[in-house]
Amino acid sequence: MADAIPRVTATPAALAFIGELRGRYGPLMFFQSGGCCDGSAPMCYPVGEFTLGDDDVHLGDLDGTPFYIGAQQFAYWRRTQLIIDVVAGNGGMFSLDNGTGRRFLVRSRLFSDEEWRQLQDAPP
Protein backbone atom coordinates (compact mmCIF):
# COMPACT_ATOMS: atom_id res chain seq x y z
CA MET A 1 0.00 0.00 0.00
CA ALA A 2 1.56 3.29 -1.13
CA ASP A 3 0.63 5.35 1.93
CA ALA A 4 2.61 2.87 4.06
CA ILE A 5 5.77 4.24 2.39
CA PRO A 6 6.34 7.75 3.70
CA ARG A 7 8.19 10.18 1.45
CA VAL A 8 9.36 12.03 4.58
CA THR A 9 10.01 10.68 8.05
CA ALA A 10 11.88 11.83 11.15
CA THR A 11 14.19 10.41 13.77
CA PRO A 12 12.96 10.21 17.37
CA ALA A 13 15.29 13.12 18.25
CA ALA A 14 13.79 15.27 15.48
CA LEU A 15 10.24 14.39 16.55
CA ALA A 16 11.06 15.38 20.14
CA PHE A 17 12.55 18.69 18.92
CA ILE A 18 9.47 19.35 16.78
CA GLY A 19 7.38 18.78 19.91
CA GLU A 20 9.49 21.29 21.86
CA LEU A 21 9.17 23.91 19.15
CA ARG A 22 5.42 23.27 18.82
CA GLY A 23 5.06 23.80 22.57
CA ARG A 24 6.83 27.14 22.26
CA TYR A 25 5.37 28.44 18.98
CA GLY A 26 2.13 26.52 18.30
CA PRO A 27 1.33 24.68 15.06
CA LEU A 28 4.34 24.34 12.74
CA MET A 29 5.18 23.55 9.14
CA PHE A 30 8.37 22.66 7.25
CA PHE A 31 9.59 23.73 3.85
CA GLN A 32 12.51 22.18 1.98
CA SER A 33 13.87 24.09 -0.97
CA GLY A 34 16.96 23.55 -3.06
CA GLY A 35 20.01 25.70 -3.31
CA CYS A 36 22.75 26.85 -1.05
CA CYS A 37 22.94 28.31 2.41
CA ASP A 38 19.67 28.26 4.38
CA GLY A 39 17.79 26.96 1.34
CA SER A 40 19.43 23.54 1.58
CA ALA A 41 18.23 22.91 5.15
CA PRO A 42 14.67 22.03 6.15
CA MET A 43 13.14 25.23 7.44
CA CYS A 44 10.62 25.20 10.29
CA TYR A 45 8.03 27.97 10.54
CA PRO A 46 4.89 28.72 12.51
CA VAL A 47 1.89 27.79 10.36
CA GLY A 48 0.89 30.80 8.28
CA GLU A 49 4.29 32.53 8.32
CA PHE A 50 5.54 30.99 5.08
CA THR A 51 3.63 31.34 1.83
CA LEU A 52 3.49 28.18 -0.26
CA GLY A 53 3.52 28.36 -4.04
CA ASP A 54 1.03 26.60 -6.28
CA ASP A 55 3.70 24.10 -7.37
CA ASP A 56 5.01 23.21 -3.91
CA VAL A 57 4.55 19.56 -2.97
CA HIS A 58 3.19 18.23 0.33
CA LEU A 59 5.42 15.24 1.08
CA GLY A 60 3.67 14.21 4.26
CA ASP A 61 3.39 15.05 7.94
CA LEU A 62 5.81 14.61 10.82
CA ASP A 63 3.75 14.04 13.95
CA GLY A 64 1.01 16.26 12.52
CA THR A 65 3.42 18.88 11.17
CA PRO A 66 3.10 19.27 7.38
CA PHE A 67 6.30 19.03 5.33
CA TYR A 68 6.47 20.69 1.90
CA ILE A 69 9.15 20.76 -0.75
CA GLY A 70 9.68 23.02 -3.74
CA ALA A 71 8.58 21.46 -7.04
CA GLN A 72 12.03 21.63 -8.63
CA GLN A 73 13.66 20.03 -5.59
CA PHE A 74 10.96 17.34 -5.52
CA ALA A 75 11.67 16.52 -9.17
CA TYR A 76 15.32 16.03 -8.26
CA TRP A 77 14.68 14.02 -5.07
CA ARG A 78 11.49 12.19 -6.09
CA ARG A 79 13.11 8.73 -5.73
CA THR A 80 14.46 9.59 -2.30
CA GLN A 81 12.91 9.29 1.14
CA LEU A 82 13.81 12.30 3.27
CA ILE A 83 14.72 11.54 6.87
CA ILE A 84 14.64 14.62 9.10
CA ASP A 85 17.15 14.56 11.93
CA VAL A 86 18.43 17.07 14.47
CA VAL A 87 22.11 17.80 15.17
CA ALA A 88 24.10 20.37 17.12
CA GLY A 89 24.55 23.66 15.29
CA ASN A 90 22.78 26.79 14.15
CA GLY A 91 19.53 26.57 12.23
CA GLY A 92 18.61 28.58 9.16
CA MET A 93 18.29 32.33 9.67
CA PHE A 94 14.47 32.33 9.49
CA SER A 95 13.87 28.83 10.83
CA LEU A 96 12.55 28.32 14.37
CA ASP A 97 15.50 26.06 15.21
CA ASN A 98 17.86 29.04 14.87
CA GLY A 99 19.30 30.09 18.23
CA THR A 100 18.53 26.81 19.98
CA GLY A 101 21.98 25.26 19.54
CA ARG A 102 20.37 22.55 17.42
CA ARG A 103 19.32 22.42 13.80
CA PHE A 104 17.29 20.22 11.52
CA LEU A 105 19.19 18.19 8.94
CA VAL A 106 18.02 16.13 5.96
CA ARG A 107 19.33 12.61 5.61
CA SER A 108 18.05 10.44 2.80
CA ARG A 109 17.85 7.02 1.26
CA LEU A 110 16.82 5.86 -2.19
CA PHE A 111 13.53 4.03 -2.42
CA SER A 112 13.82 0.37 -3.37
CA ASP A 113 12.53 -0.60 -6.82
CA GLU A 114 9.38 -2.06 -5.25
CA GLU A 115 8.74 1.05 -3.13
CA TRP A 116 9.25 3.25 -6.19
CA ARG A 117 6.72 1.21 -8.20
CA GLN A 118 4.17 1.66 -5.43
CA LEU A 119 4.86 5.38 -5.09
CA GLN A 120 4.42 5.96 -8.81
CA ASP A 121 0.81 4.83 -8.44
CA ALA A 122 0.20 7.40 -5.67
CA PRO A 123 2.04 10.64 -6.35
CA PRO A 124 1.92 13.30 -3.62
N, C-alpha and C positions, 0 to 999 in steps of 0.2 A: 504494500500500500504506500503510495507516494508521500502522504503526509507523515508517515513514520520516519522519513528521511529528512531531517531538518537541514535547511540550507545554511542556517546560522545556529550556533550553540554557544554555551559559555562554560568555563570552568567553575567549580564551586567557589573559588576565591573571587572570581568576577561577579558571580551571582550575589555573594555576600556584600561586595562593594556597591553593586547596583542597589541593593536593599538599604545600605547606609545613605547613599545619595538620595534615594527616594524618600527616606525618612526626613532628610534635611530640606529637600526642594519640592517634594510632591511628585506627581506623575512625570515620567521621563520618556525620552525617545533617543535613539541613536541614528547617526547618519555616517555612512562610509563613502568618501569620495576618493578619487584617484589623485595622483600628483605628488608633489613634494611637501615637505614641512608638515604643518598641521593637517593638511588634506590627506595624508597617507595614514593617519591614525583614526580609529573610530571615535567620533565626537559625540558626547553625551550632553543633551540639552533638556531644560524643562519643556514639557509638551507646550506647543504654541509659540516657542521662541525661535524656531527654525522653520523657514518656509520651504516646503517640498515643491519640486517641479512636477509637471505632468508626466514626465518620463521616468521619474525616480521609481525604484522597485522596492516593494515591501518583501524582505527576505523571510521574515518571521518575527517571533516575539521571544524575548529573554525574560522569563518570569513575569510576563505581562507587559514588558517594555518593548514597544515596536522598534524594529531595526530596519532601516532603509539603506539603499545603496544607489549611487548615481547610475544611470542607464549605461553609460560608456564603461564604467568600472564593472558593472554586472556582466556586460558582454565579454569582457576580458576574463573574469573570474567565474563564469557560469558553471564550469565543471568542478568547482572547488567549494568545499564546505568551509565556512569561516568559523573559527573557534575563538571566541573573545576571552582574553585572559587579562590579568592585572599584574603589573610589575612595579618595582620601585622606580620613581622618576617623576618628571613633570609632565602633566597632561597638556593637550593642545590649548592654545591661548584662550579660546572661547568655550572650551569644554568644561563641564562641571568637575572633572577630576583634577583640573589645574589647581595647584596650591595645596593639594592634599598629601603630597609626597609619594603618591601612587598614580599610575596612568593605565589606561586601557591599551591593549595590544592585540593585534590580529595575528593569530596563528592559522594555519590552513592545512587541509589535506585534499587530495584529489578524490572525487567520487569513484567508486569501483564501476566497472562497465555495467553491472546489473543495476546499481543505484542510478547511474546516469540514464539508462533506458527507462526506469520508472519515473524519474524526474522530467524527462522529455514529454511524458504524457500529462504532466500536471505543472505547467510553468507557473511561476509566481505571479 
